[in-house]
Amino acid sequence: MPIRLCAVVSFRSLAALALAACMLLTGAVQGMAAGISQFTGEYSGSVDVVKADGDTDPRDMSVIIREMKKGFTIKWTSTTEKDDGRKKTKTYEIEFQHSGRKGVYSAAMTRNVFGHAVPLNPMEGEPFVWGRLTGETLTVFSLFIHPNGDYEMQQYDRTLAEGGLDLVYISRLNGAPRRRLETFLAKQ
């Protein structure tokens, strides 16, 4: 004698199931849409840079990340105080646009003849810059080609942390590590 299983599903349980599925789907879509928005804000911190002679230079750092319709901008500033009290400040601001690849952004650092934002040309000594968003880390890469053909890669990893961002900066010359800096940038 075959056994028959009979499921009785009420309208109320179907409605509850549909509501739960809707909530899960909405949460997933919102999670995907968040993307760069979880990084937006203003952050600051400092780090001691160890020089070749073993002496250290204190460096103040700040970064502002803003979401835009087609991507985001990053503006970062570093200020080094010299032994004689002088301060040297460098500021960079780059617009990043969706590249068509998931989580990869191209830098729009100049305008072409049609007025479209495009990357710079590394063969002319300009940096080639792009960004990547993977999970809780926003990375900016910069490639420089030196006049003799050597290349330098810089990588800025900004990872979400409680109260701000963990910053890891790595510089390589022809693939060999040159400098590594790590610090915490507090959200303002």
C-alpha atoms as one frame of an Amber mdcrd trajectory, in Angstrom:
protein
   0.000   0.000   0.000   1.626   3.268  -1.128   1.971   6.047   1.395   0.603
   9.415   0.384   1.874  12.628   1.851  -0.580  15.405   1.842   0.477  18.983
   2.537  -2.085  21.475   3.536  -0.970  24.986   2.771  -3.080  27.839   3.985
  -3.339  31.210   2.300  -1.778  32.758   5.396   1.352  30.562   5.221   1.737
  31.246   1.479   1.547  34.983   2.118   4.129  34.691   4.920   6.438  32.695
   2.637   6.093  35.244  -0.180   6.776  38.100   2.240   9.909  36.364   3.575
  11.191  35.735   0.029  10.546  39.371  -0.873  12.454  40.574   2.190  15.435
  38.310   1.398  15.510  39.452  -2.216  15.252  43.124  -1.231  18.068  42.694
   1.296  20.277  41.033  -1.311  19.616  43.798  -3.841  20.319  46.497  -1.248
  23.539  44.704  -0.270  24.690  44.666  -3.892  23.671  48.279  -4.428  25.581
  49.446  -1.328  28.956  48.943  -3.030  31.037  52.061  -2.631  28.508  53.755
  -0.339  29.847  51.835   2.664  33.212  53.625   2.174  31.950  57.169   1.698
  33.071  59.725   4.228  36.081  61.609   5.537  38.915  59.836   7.355  42.209
  60.917   8.934  45.188  59.450  10.752  48.973  59.438  10.854  51.915  57.105
  10.342  55.674  57.222  10.944  57.608  56.637   7.716  61.003  55.020   8.320
  63.698  56.556   6.098  66.754  54.724   4.708  68.952  56.099   7.547  66.548
  54.707  10.174  65.141  58.123  11.108  61.365  58.571  10.946  59.180  61.203
   9.339  55.726  61.599  10.867  53.072  61.833   8.170  49.489  63.019   8.599
  47.034  61.441   6.176  43.451  62.089   5.212  41.087  60.696   2.605  37.664
  61.735   1.379  35.580  59.199  -0.554  32.439  60.427  -2.311  29.906  58.437
  -4.314  28.905  59.732  -7.735  26.251  58.684 -10.227  28.719  56.713 -12.385
  31.289  55.776  -9.726  33.137  57.640  -6.993  35.963  60.070  -6.219  38.853
  59.684  -3.824  40.813  62.672  -2.569  43.777  61.955  -0.347  46.307  64.220
   1.287  49.567  63.468   3.073  51.557  66.031   5.044  55.142  65.366   6.111
  56.924  67.526   8.636  60.648  67.891   7.916  63.333  68.037  10.631  63.637
  71.811  10.164  59.882  72.307  10.785  58.827  72.755   7.143  55.716  70.904
   6.053  55.314  69.268   2.661  51.736  68.528   1.578  50.651  66.435  -1.404
  47.021  66.135  -2.484  45.561  63.904  -5.189  41.975  63.615  -6.378  40.804
  60.982  -8.834  37.403  60.186 -10.284  36.653  56.499 -10.818  33.983  55.208
 -13.183  32.409  51.778 -13.672  34.557  49.809 -16.112  31.974  47.252 -17.193
  33.681  44.629 -15.002  32.131  43.818 -11.639  33.976  45.673  -8.863  36.599
  47.207 -11.187  36.739  50.961 -11.816  38.756  52.934 -14.343  40.294  56.253
 -13.413  38.989  59.258 -15.276  41.924  61.616 -14.883  41.790  63.661 -18.086
  39.388  64.477 -20.927  39.723  63.281 -24.513  38.885  65.390 -27.600  35.212
  64.420 -27.230  35.081  65.587 -23.608  34.902  62.073 -22.142  36.866  61.303
 -18.970  39.683  58.810 -19.703  42.789  57.384 -17.956  46.229  58.941 -18.354
  48.900  57.456 -20.658  51.632  55.544 -18.753  53.914  55.517 -21.834  54.151
  59.303 -21.507  55.285  59.123 -17.876  51.760  59.563 -16.502  50.345  57.102
 -13.948  47.824  54.484 -15.051  45.333  54.188 -12.185  42.401  51.880 -11.518
  40.331  50.767  -8.536  38.869  47.540  -7.284  36.155  46.844  -4.744  36.268
  43.375  -3.183  34.169  42.765  -0.106  35.222  45.218   2.578  38.370  46.432
   0.796  38.638  49.302  -1.677  41.968  49.159  -3.521  43.564  51.794  -5.735
  46.444  50.716  -7.996  48.882  53.087  -9.732  51.342  52.002 -12.416  54.267
  54.280 -13.349  56.661  53.524 -16.204  60.039  55.204 -15.663  61.987  56.719
 -18.606  64.378  53.725 -18.599  61.456  51.243 -18.781  61.424  50.277 -15.097
  57.968  50.143 -13.594  56.638  51.083 -10.197  53.383  49.793  -8.717  51.651
  51.454  -5.814  48.733  49.812  -4.049  46.441  51.446  -1.489  44.174  48.970
   0.328  41.485  50.680   2.405  39.566  48.090   4.433  36.470  48.852   6.497
  37.170  48.648  10.230  35.228  49.662  13.311  35.296  53.459  13.413  37.132
  53.939  10.115  39.498  52.328   7.620  42.631  50.213   7.898  45.084  51.535
   5.287  47.876  49.406   3.841  50.170  51.062   1.270  52.615  48.953  -0.730
  55.146  50.207  -3.274  57.102  47.916  -5.618  59.834  48.656  -8.164  60.036
  46.043 -10.951  58.089  43.703  -8.658  60.465  44.025  -5.684  58.968  45.507
  -2.480  60.181  49.040  -1.686  57.913  50.344   1.065  54.991  49.192   3.156
  52.987  51.456   5.457  50.063  50.491   7.684  47.817  52.773   9.710  44.262
  53.339  10.866  42.220  56.248   9.497  39.417  57.341  11.828  36.082  58.360
  10.314  35.302  62.026  11.001
